Amino acid sequence: MIQTTNGLRINVKPPISNISVNKFNVAFEDRHNKKYVPLQSAMEARKFVAWLQTI
């Protein structure tokens, strides 16, 4: 699945594991590798994590 956030295209391959949030940044691990996504607000981080949990 591809998500576009803040102009970044993030390709995510389920299953998702090890989700970590630090202020506005989200780090997670998918089937292939670890990924780091910088966001601009806590609300965006929450929405992105909620989306990750649904896939």
PALO-80934 format. One record per atom (N, C-alpha, C, CB): z, x, y; residue in one letter. Coordinates in steps of 0.02 Angstrom, whole numbers, padded with zeros to 5 digits, always signed. Glycine has a CB too. Layout:
<pts>
ZXYA...
</pts>
This chain:
<pts>
+00000+00042-00059M+00000+00000+00000M+00000+00044+00062M+00061-00048+00000M-00034+00021+00113I-00037+00059+00175I-00004+00018+00230I-00110+00077+00194I+00042+00049+00266Q+00076+00018+00323Q+00059+00059+00384Q+00154+00014+00311Q+00043+00026+00440T+00031+00061+00502T+00090+00048+00549T-00036+00039+00535T+00123+00102+00570T+00180+00097+00614T+00175+00150+00667T+00246+00104+00574T+00178+00130+00730N+00173+00177+00786N+00111+00220+00783N+00235+00221+00789N+00057+00192+00759G-00005+00229+00754G-00009+00275+00693G-00015+00270+00815G+00044+00277+00653L+00044+00318+00592L+00024+00274+00533L+00113+00350+00580L-00022+00298+00493R-00038+00263+00430R+00004+00293+00375R-00115+00269+00413R+00044+00250+00345I+00090+00273+00293I+00068+00243+00227I+00164+00253+00309I+00047+00286+00181N+00025+00265+00115N+00084+00268+00068N-00034+00309+00089N+00103+00211+00039V+00162+00206-00004V+00140+00184-00073V+00213+00157+00026V+00162+00222-00123K+00147+00206-00193K+00212+00187-00228K+00112+00266-00229K+00221+00123-00245P+00282+00102-00280P+00288+00138-00348P+00283+00026-00290P+00345+00147-00374P+00411+00122-00352P+00440+00167-00297P+00459+00118-00410P+00480+00136-00255I+00514+00169-00199I+00586+00184-00220I+00511+00126-00134I+00610+00244-00202S+00679+00261-00217S+00707+00304-00161S+00685+00297-00285S+00771+00313-00161N+00805+00358-00114N+00787+00345-00042N+00790+00429-00131N+00798+00285-00018I+00786+00269+00052I+00846+00292+00093I+00773+00192+00062I+00831+00328+00147S+00883+00354+00191S+00863+00340+00263S+00894+00430+00179S+00913+00317+00303V+00900+00302+00373V+00948+00343+00416V+00907+00226+00388V+00920+00376+00467N+00960+00414+00514N+00935+00397+00584N+00956+00491+00500N+00974+00358+00620K+00955+00332+00686K+00888+00296+00681K+00951+00388+00738K+00834+00327+00706F+00768+00294+00707F+00721+00323+00655F+00738+00301+00776F+00746+00362+00610N+00704+00395+00560N+00718+00369+00490N+00714+00471+00563N+00665+00359+00452V+00671+00335+00383V+00640+00386+00337V+00639+00265+00374V+00677+00406+00286A+00651+00450+00234A+00655+00413+00168A+00691+00518+00232A+00604+00421+00126F+00605+00388+00061F+00562+00428+00013F+00579+00315+00067F+00569+00411-00050E+00529+00443-00102E+00490+00389-00139E+00574+00483-00152E+00425+00401-00145D+00384+00354-00184D+00361+00389-00247D+00322+00329-00142D+00312+00360-00280R+00288+00387-00344R+00265+00459-00339R+00232+00344-00371R+00235+00478-00283H+00205+00544-00277H+00248+00597-00242H+00141+00538-00239H+00282+00579-00189N+00321+00630-00154N+00369+00598-00104N+00275+00679-00118N+00405+00641-00068K+00451+00618-00016K+00413+00611+00049K+00511+00667-00008K+00433+00561+00087K+00400+00548+00151K+00452+00536+00205K+00353+00487+00146K+00434+00555+00266Y+00477+00549+00324Y+00439+00510+00378Y+00500+00619+00350Y+00469+00458+00404V+00436+00416+00454V+00480+00412+00517V+00423+00344+00425V+00458+00442+00572P+00495+00435+00635P+00476+00370+00670P+00481+00496+00682P+00526+00331+00689L+00514+00267+00723L+00545+00270+00793L+00543+00208+00682L+00531+00219+00833Q+00553+00221+00903Q+00615+00180+00918Q+00497+00197+00946Q+00638+00140+00871S+00699+00101+00883S+00733+00085+00817S+00683+00036+00922S+00796+00067+00822A+00834+00047+00763A+00805-00016+00732A+00908+00037+00780A+00780-00062+00773M+00750-00124+00748M+00688-00108+00706M+00732-00171+00806M+00646-00062+00730E+00587-00043+00691E+00607-00011+00625E+00543+00006+00732E+00660+00029+00626A+00684+00061+00565A+00707+00008+00515A+00741+00111+00580A+00744-00042+00539R+00768-00096+00495R+00709-00135+00465R+00814-00144+00534R+00660-00150+00507K+00602-00187+00482K+00563-00146+00431K+00556-00206+00541K+00556-00082+00443F+00519-00039+00397F+00556-00035+00330F+00509+00031+00426F+00622-00026+00332V+00661-00023+00270V+00656-00090+00232V+00735-00006+00285V+00659-00146+00268A+00653-00211+00236A+00585-00217+00203A+00663-00268+00288A+00533-00193+00236W+00466-00194+00205W+00464-00150+00143W+00412-00171+00256W+00494-00090+00146L+00495-00046+00088L+00529-00080+00028L+00532+00019+00104L+00581-00117+00041Q+00618-00149-00013Q+00580-00207-00044Q+00684-00173+00013Q+00529-00233-00011T+00492-00289-00039T+00434-00267-00083T+00466-00333+00017T+00414-00203-00079I+00356-00182-00119I+00378-00151-00184I+00313-00133-00080I
</pts>
